[in-house]
Amino acid sequence: MEYYIAKTFQGLEEVLSEELKGLGAQKIQILKRAVSFECDTLTLYKANMSLRTALHILYPIAVEKVRNADELYKIVRAINWQRWFKLEQTYAVKAIVNNNESFNTPLYAALKTKDAIADQFRQITGERPNVDKENPDVIVHVHIFGIQCTISIDSSGPSLHRRGYRSGGHAAPLNEILAAGMVLMSGWDRESTLVDFMCGSGTIVTEAALIAANKAPNLRRKMFGFHYWKNFNKELFDQARNELMEAEREWDHWIIGSDIDARAINEARQNIVNAGVDDMVRVSVSDFRDRPVPQAPGMIIVNPPYGERLRPADLEALYKGIGDTLKQKYTGYTAWVLTANPEATKKVGLRPTQRVILYNGSLECRFLKYELYEGSVEKGEKR
């Protein structure tokens, strides 16, 4: 068993913890925007392919006290980097620094780390490995908080939100990690109908389909960070992939998405095909007020505009329309709405039964749950 740290968005730590439990990870501990755990190599490979709410899975290789740049250089220089990668491979360093006055910027910590790694290689081999900031083989992470410094290597490589199905072009796509976290957090039973009537390029419905069929979201990715480690075990990796494929299940229901923007729906259709879930998801061009409502019970998960491109009056009318539609047409459903605009949300006219703080990029949002039972109109209006 080895110790790892899976990074995620703030608010999704509990969801990620449950995912890790399902994989069989041990000694799970919730941190801020991260979850630590222990597992064997087979589970590490599975985690990178199957975790839906993890951004990166880091392997800490040194935890030391660092008071200044010289101490950081010495600690990094003392690590046996040739144990992890070869001279001909490229690398990059990412740094986060908090509450340490010796480092004016994270870039300074990253530069000292890069120099220490390069100098060690040059001392032993006579040459320095190349740095590639765009597409490195190996990514080294430096996290300094106060005088506590953790140096890790990234087992994931590119962020795990890059599933590979997005065709691009949509102006403001929802991050795949956040979308999956919303679906998992909603309590959807994976049997009743799921609807997103403002689906945009289809991230929520695509992630929901992957969840319903138990398809690992990064099963199709060809390379992860651990592929470049010297101790990479191809046979174990193939075993992990095969076991994840065997765990997939048939799913004979429909997930439904719609949007008023025809270009977004065209992109959603392509994303759904790319993800291999086109036999599970139906999307169409329609105004949410007009679209047919599948028989209850069901789940609605929607990410309406926050106001960046709409005037305040238009935004309030939109949210009032959402509330009216929910109350009049979706009795027997449970609805979840992600929003960063509390004033517009008041126009929904229903009191949420649950509020969760999530972040969409840098925007602090509320993920609001509405129970749409008989009489919810009157109760919502009285409150």
C-alpha positions as a printed NumPy array, in Angstrom:
array([[  0.   ,   0.   ,   0.   ],
       [  1.187,   3.508,  -0.871],
       [ -0.089,   6.922,   0.198],
       [ -1.697,   9.202,  -2.405],
       [ -3.589,  12.496,  -2.557],
       [ -6.474,  12.996,  -4.999],
       [ -7.215,  16.645,  -5.752],
       [-10.725,  17.9  ,  -6.474],
       [-12.913,  21.022,  -6.397],
       [-14.048,  22.511,  -3.115],
       [-17.365,  20.981,  -2.125],
       [-16.756,  17.636,  -3.837],
       [-14.474,  16.119,  -1.193],
       [-17.212,  13.903,   0.315],
       [-18.25 ,  12.636,  -3.12 ],
       [-14.651,  11.79 ,  -4.016],
       [-14.239,  10.029,  -0.675],
       [-17.219,   7.786,  -1.458],
       [-15.793,   7.012,  -4.887],
       [-12.517,   5.934,  -3.311],
       [-14.344,   3.718,  -0.824],
       [-16.078,   2.033,  -3.748],
       [-12.69 ,   1.28 ,  -5.299],
       [-11.423,  -0.326,  -2.118],
       [ -8.985,   2.41 ,  -1.078],
       [ -7.906,   2.408,   2.568],
       [ -7.252,   5.04 ,   5.271],
       [ -9.294,   7.674,   3.442],
       [ -9.088,  11.172,   4.897],
       [-10.896,  14.274,   3.656],
       [ -8.69 ,  17.339,   3.202],
       [ -9.383,  20.778,   1.705],
       [ -9.995,  20.331,  -2.025],
       [ -8.406,  16.9  ,  -1.751],
       [ -8.735,  13.413,  -0.29 ],
       [ -5.81 ,  11.314,   0.912],
       [ -5.858,   7.53 ,   0.766],
       [ -3.78 ,   4.377,   0.551],
       [ -3.993,   1.701,  -2.131],
       [ -1.986,  -0.78 ,  -4.167],
       [ -0.761,  -0.172,  -7.713],
       [ -3.702,  -1.923,  -9.381],
       [ -6.125,   0.377,  -7.543],
       [ -4.039,   3.433,  -8.438],
       [ -4.387,   2.584, -12.12 ],
       [ -8.119,   2.005, -11.692],
       [ -8.507,   5.269,  -9.778],
       [ -7.024,   7.311, -12.61 ],
       [ -9.323,   5.692, -15.151],
       [-12.514,   5.579, -13.093],
       [-12.683,   8.409, -10.55 ],
       [-15.222,  10.959, -11.753],
       [-14.506,  13.797,  -9.311],
       [-10.688,  13.732,  -9.123],
       [ -8.538,  16.247, -10.991],
       [ -5.125,  14.723, -10.264],
       [ -3.81 ,  11.856,  -8.135],
       [ -0.478,  12.792,  -6.583],
       [  2.17 ,  10.544,  -5.038],
       [  4.047,  12.451,  -2.286],
       [  7.726,  11.519,  -2.305],
       [  9.02 ,  14.034,   0.265],
       [  7.473,  15.987,   3.141],
       [  9.89 ,  18.408,   4.803],
       [ 10.094,  21.769,   6.548],
       [ 11.188,  24.57 ,   4.208],
       [ 12.012,  28.071,   5.457],
       [ 13.659,  29.508,   2.353],
       [ 14.63 ,  28.813,  -1.246],
       [ 18.008,  27.31 ,  -0.376],
       [ 16.383,  24.717,   1.868],
       [ 13.893,  23.862,  -0.873],
       [ 16.745,  23.391,  -3.357],
       [ 18.609,  21.042,  -0.999],
       [ 15.526,  18.929,  -0.295],
       [ 14.68 ,  18.545,  -3.984],
       [ 18.309,  17.863,  -4.914],
       [ 18.417,  15.046,  -2.337],
       [ 15.552,  13.129,  -3.975],
       [ 16.649,  10.349,  -6.341],
       [ 14.902,  11.626,  -9.494],
       [ 16.427,   8.961, -11.715],
       [ 14.326,   6.465,  -9.801],
       [ 11.295,   8.078, -11.424],
       [ 12.202,   9.217, -14.933],
       [ 14.924,   9.174, -17.563],
       [ 17.12 ,  11.901, -18.981],
       [ 15.372,  11.776, -22.354],
       [ 11.964,  12.402, -20.806],
       [ 10.545,  15.893, -20.33 ],
       [  9.277,  17.355, -17.096],
       [  7.488,  20.373, -15.645],
       [  7.025,  21.752, -12.137],
       [  3.834,  23.2  , -10.667],
       [  3.954,  25.032,  -7.352],
       [  1.489,  26.355,  -4.785],
       [  2.753,  28.564,  -1.947],
       [  0.777,  29.882,   1.012],
       [  1.95 ,  31.765,   4.117],
       [  5.665,  31.632,   3.377],
       [  7.331,  35.03 ,   2.932],
       [ 10.51 ,  33.555,   1.478],
       [  8.711,  32.851,  -1.804],
       [  7.207,  35.952,  -3.399],
       [  5.421,  33.87 ,  -6.03 ],
       [  4.814,  30.167,  -6.678],
       [  6.925,  30.596,  -9.813],
       [ 10.031,  31.144,  -7.67 ],
       [  9.449,  27.845,  -5.838],
       [  8.87 ,  26.1  ,  -9.169],
       [ 12.122,  27.512, -10.613],
       [ 14.19 ,  26.399,  -7.606],
       [ 12.676,  22.916,  -7.863],
       [ 13.323,  22.738, -11.605],
       [ 16.957,  23.804, -11.137],
       [ 17.543,  21.232,  -8.402],
       [ 16.218,  18.402, -10.562],
       [ 18.206,  19.537, -13.597],
       [ 21.409,  19.978, -11.583],
       [ 21.144,  16.459, -10.149],
       [ 20.782,  14.953, -13.633],
       [ 23.697,  17.017, -14.931],
       [ 25.931,  15.938, -12.06 ],
       [ 25.206,  12.248, -12.714],
       [ 24.796,  12.121, -16.509],
       [ 26.462,  15.304, -17.705],
       [ 23.196,  16.535, -19.251],
       [ 19.974,  18.191, -18.144],
       [ 16.496,  16.851, -19.016],
       [ 14.3  ,  19.167, -21.051],
       [ 11.419,  21.136, -19.564],
       [  8.118,  21.008, -21.452],
       [  5.465,  23.283, -19.942],
       [  2.756,  22.268, -22.399],
       [  2.947,  18.486, -22.602],
       [  5.496,  17.083, -20.147],
       [  6.054,  13.385, -19.554],
       [  6.454,  13.912, -15.8  ],
       [  4.817,  16.581, -13.648],
       [  6.298,  17.464, -10.256],
       [  4.085,  19.269,  -7.737],
       [  5.414,  21.466,  -4.925],
       [  2.992,  22.513,  -2.193],
       [  4.302,  24.872,   0.49 ],
       [  2.017,  25.889,   3.347],
       [  3.854,  27.846,   6.016],
       [  7.072,  25.904,   6.435],
       [  5.521,  22.541,   5.502],
       [  6.549,  21.427,   2.02 ],
       [  5.21 ,  18.422,   0.126],
       [  6.86 ,  17.333,  -3.111],
       [  4.844,  14.94 ,  -5.269],
       [  4.818,  13.412,  -8.702],
       [  1.597,  13.359, -10.685],
       [  0.256,   9.896, -11.524],
       [ -2.453,  11.374, -13.771],
       [ -0.609,  13.659, -16.157],
       [ -3.144,  15.978, -17.845],
       [ -6.11 ,  16.774, -15.607],
       [ -8.581,  13.915, -15.314],
       [-11.454,  16.212, -16.312],
       [-10.177,  15.899, -19.886],
       [-12.239,  12.846, -20.742],
       [-11.571,  13.186, -24.464],
       [-15.186,  13.39 , -25.612],
       [-15.61 ,  17.165, -25.77 ],
       [-15.591,  18.429, -29.356],
       [-15.077,  22.063, -28.33 ],
       [-16.684,  25.334, -29.345],
       [-19.218,  25.91 , -26.571],
       [-18.713,  29.3  , -24.948],
       [-19.002,  28.229, -21.294],
       [-18.914,  24.453, -20.886],
       [-19.443,  23.01 , -17.426],
       [-16.36 ,  21.213, -16.131],
       [-16.751,  17.441, -16.356],
       [-15.606,  16.949, -12.741],
       [-18.25 ,  19.366, -11.47 ],
       [-20.972,  17.861, -13.661],
       [-20.211,  14.327, -12.457],
       [-20.073,  15.524,  -8.863],
       [-23.486,  17.149,  -9.204],
       [-25.006,  13.936, -10.561],
       [-23.446,  11.816,  -7.808],
       [-24.426,  14.327,  -5.12 ],
       [-28.027,  14.541,  -6.325],
       [-28.936,  11.073,  -5.11 ],
       [-30.171,  10.013,  -8.548],
       [-31.101,   6.322,  -8.38 ],
       [-29.752,   5.638, -11.908],
       [-33.091,   4.082, -12.853],
       [-35.58 ,   6.955, -13.029],
       [-35.511,   9.541, -15.814],
       [-32.88 ,  12.27 , -15.617],
       [-33.555,  15.573, -17.4  ],
       [-31.395,  18.625, -18.112],
       [-33.559,  21.113, -19.996],
       [-30.694,  23.638, -20.329],
       [-28.054,  21.101, -21.304],
       [-25.792,  23.293, -23.458],
       [-23.086,  21.055, -24.906],
       [-24.363,  18.121, -22.865],
       [-21.832,  17.687, -20.077],
       [-24.341,  16.803, -17.349],
       [-26.263,  14.286, -19.448],
       [-23.054,  12.73 , -20.779],
       [-21.563,  12.313, -17.309],
       [-24.891,  10.934, -16.042],
       [-24.895,   8.311, -18.81 ],
       [-21.332,   7.26 , -17.983],
       [-22.402,   6.892, -14.343],
       [-25.583,   4.95 , -15.19 ],
       [-23.664,   2.438, -17.315],
       [-20.759,   2.318, -14.837],
       [-18.368,   3.308, -17.615],
       [-15.004,   4.57 , -16.362],
       [-14.764,   8.144, -17.742],
       [-11.072,   7.927, -18.663],
       [-10.981,   4.325, -19.847],
       [-10.2  ,   5.497, -23.388],
       [ -7.276,   7.682, -22.406],
       [ -4.092,   6.186, -23.811],
       [ -1.505,   7.762, -21.503],
       [ -1.405,   8.759, -17.854],
       [  1.442,  10.223, -15.842],
       [  2.309,   6.837, -14.363],
       [  3.04 ,   5.477, -17.855],
       [  6.305,   7.464, -17.744],
       [  7.398,   6.205, -14.33 ],
       [ 10.21 ,   3.673, -14.365],
       [  8.135,   1.262, -12.272],
       [  5.136,   1.278, -14.646],
       [  3.61 ,  -2.21 , -14.881],
       [  1.853,  -2.735, -18.215],
       [  0.379,  -6.111, -17.276],
       [ -1.184,  -4.619, -14.163],
       [ -2.495,  -1.673, -16.176],
       [ -4.106,  -4.014, -18.715],
       [ -5.673,  -5.96 , -15.846],
       [ -7.097,  -2.74 , -14.399],
       [ -8.61 ,  -1.761, -17.76 ],
       [-10.125,  -5.196, -18.297],
       [-11.668,  -5.289, -14.825],
       [-13.224,  -1.855, -15.332],
       [-14.645,  -2.892, -18.706],
       [-16.129,  -6.042, -17.175],
       [-17.851,  -3.898, -14.509],
       [-19.834,  -1.93 , -17.132],
       [-23.56 ,  -2.639, -17.228],
       [-26.38 ,  -2.497, -19.734],
       [-28.77 ,   0.408, -19.208],
       [-32.097,   0.546, -21.037],
       [-33.535,   3.887, -19.875],
       [-33.187,   7.359, -21.374],
       [-31.375,  10.46 , -20.172],
       [-32.902,  13.544, -21.738],
       [-31.333,  16.879, -22.578],
       [-32.585,  19.933, -24.406],
       [-31.533,  23.504, -25.068],
       [-32.86 ,  26.447, -27.024],
       [-29.471,  26.85 , -28.768],
       [-29.299,  24.606, -31.856],
       [-25.509,  24.945, -32.116],
       [-25.09 ,  23.758, -28.532],
       [-27.313,  20.743, -29.215],
       [-25.283,  19.84 , -32.304],
       [-22.155,  19.921, -30.172],
       [-23.888,  17.903, -27.443],
       [-24.797,  15.209, -29.971],
       [-21.162,  14.926, -31.052],
       [-19.923,  14.804, -27.447],
       [-22.43 ,  12.068, -26.617],
       [-21.266,   9.999, -29.589],
       [-17.615,  10.573, -28.672],
       [-18.315,   9.332, -25.135],
       [-19.968,   6.168, -26.451],
       [-23.321,   6.836, -24.746],
       [-25.448,   7.848, -27.741],
       [-27.702,   4.835, -27.145],
       [-28.579,   6.234, -23.697],
       [-29.038,   9.98 , -24.217],
       [-31.578,  11.905, -26.275],
       [-31.109,  15.629, -26.879],
       [-33.257,  18.083, -28.785],
       [-33.691,  21.765, -29.531],
       [-36.521,  23.209, -27.465],
       [-37.447,  25.885, -24.952],
       [-37.638,  24.334, -21.487],
       [-41.147,  25.767, -21.062],
       [-42.461,  23.812, -24.04 ],
       [-40.717,  20.458, -23.979],
       [-42.724,  17.293, -23.124],
       [-42.297,  15.993, -19.587],
       [-41.454,  12.299, -19.082],
       [-43.53 ,  10.433, -16.548],
       [-42.554,  10.925, -12.893],
       [-40.655,  10.09 , -10.812],
       [-37.533,  11.661, -12.181],
       [-34.563,  13.912, -11.52 ],
       [-33.782,  17.332, -12.983],
       [-30.241,  18.726, -12.862],
       [-29.786,  22.082, -14.531],
       [-27.12 ,  24.781, -14.747],
       [-28.921,  27.933, -15.932],
       [-27.151,  31.187, -16.883],
       [-25.827,  33.26 , -13.978],
       [-26.147,  36.659, -15.632],
       [-22.896,  37.185, -17.515],
       [-24.688,  37.656, -20.847],
       [-28.242,  38.538, -19.731],
       [-29.633,  41.778, -18.34 ],
       [-30.894,  41.528, -14.728],
       [-34.555,  41.8  , -15.759],
       [-34.149,  39.072, -18.378],
       [-32.335,  36.857, -15.887],
       [-35.06 ,  37.239, -13.271],
       [-37.692,  36.404, -15.875],
       [-35.712,  33.309, -16.845],
       [-35.517,  32.072, -13.26 ],
       [-39.209,  32.797, -12.722],
       [-39.891,  30.739, -15.825],
       [-37.811,  27.892, -14.395],
       [-39.781,  27.992, -11.16 ],
       [-43.149,  28.155, -12.905],
       [-42.227,  25.241, -15.164],
       [-41.032,  23.113, -12.272],
       [-44.173,  23.783, -10.248],
       [-46.642,  23.342, -13.073],
       [-45.152,  20.464, -15.079],
       [-42.697,  18.434, -13.005],
       [-44.74 ,  17.241, -10.041],
       [-43.166,  14.078,  -8.641],
       [-39.658,  15.098,  -9.702],
       [-36.698,  16.258,  -7.655],
       [-34.874,  19.239,  -9.126],
       [-31.327,  20.476,  -8.535],
       [-30.276,  23.921,  -9.785],
       [-26.698,  25.219,  -9.827],
       [-26.523,  29.008,  -9.664],
       [-24.147,  31.809,  -8.753],
       [-26.887,  34.465,  -8.699],
       [-28.801,  34.462,  -5.382],
       [-31.044,  37.395,  -6.351],
       [-32.292,  35.739,  -9.519],
       [-32.75 ,  32.453,  -7.654],
       [-35.381,  34.068,  -5.423],
       [-37.624,  34.292,  -8.498],
       [-37.853,  30.475,  -8.642],
       [-40.541,  30.768,  -5.952],
       [-39.71 ,  27.553,  -4.129],
       [-37.736,  27.023,  -0.97 ],
       [-34.845,  24.604,  -1.455],
       [-34.682,  21.634,   0.897],
       [-30.912,  21.451,   0.588],
       [-28.121,  23.905,  -0.228],
       [-24.572,  22.919,  -1.139],
       [-21.71 ,  25.332,  -1.864],
       [-19.838,  24.401,  -5.041],
       [-17.445,  26.289,  -7.284],
       [-17.809,  26.662, -11.024],
       [-14.328,  27.907, -11.83 ],
       [-13.784,  30.875,  -9.513],
       [-17.524,  31.483,  -9.064],
       [-19.019,  30.469,  -5.731],
       [-22.305,  28.727,  -6.505],
       [-25.22 ,  27.188,  -4.668],
       [-26.441,  23.748,  -5.682],
       [-30.105,  23.874,  -4.652],
       [-32.486,  20.964,  -4.209],
       [-36.236,  21.361,  -4.765],
       [-38.777,  18.653,  -3.916],
       [-41.641,  18.988,  -6.404],
       [-44.445,  17.173,  -4.62 ],
       [-48.167,  17.957,  -4.758],
       [-48.845,  21.303,  -3.12 ],
       [-45.283,  22.587,  -3.512],
       [-46.61 ,  25.619,  -5.407],
       [-48.646,  26.839,  -2.481],
       [-45.961,  26.062,   0.063],
       [-43.315,  27.767,  -2.033],
       [-45.429,  30.896,  -2.463],
       [-46.359,  31.135,   1.215],
       [-42.726,  31.056,   2.187]])
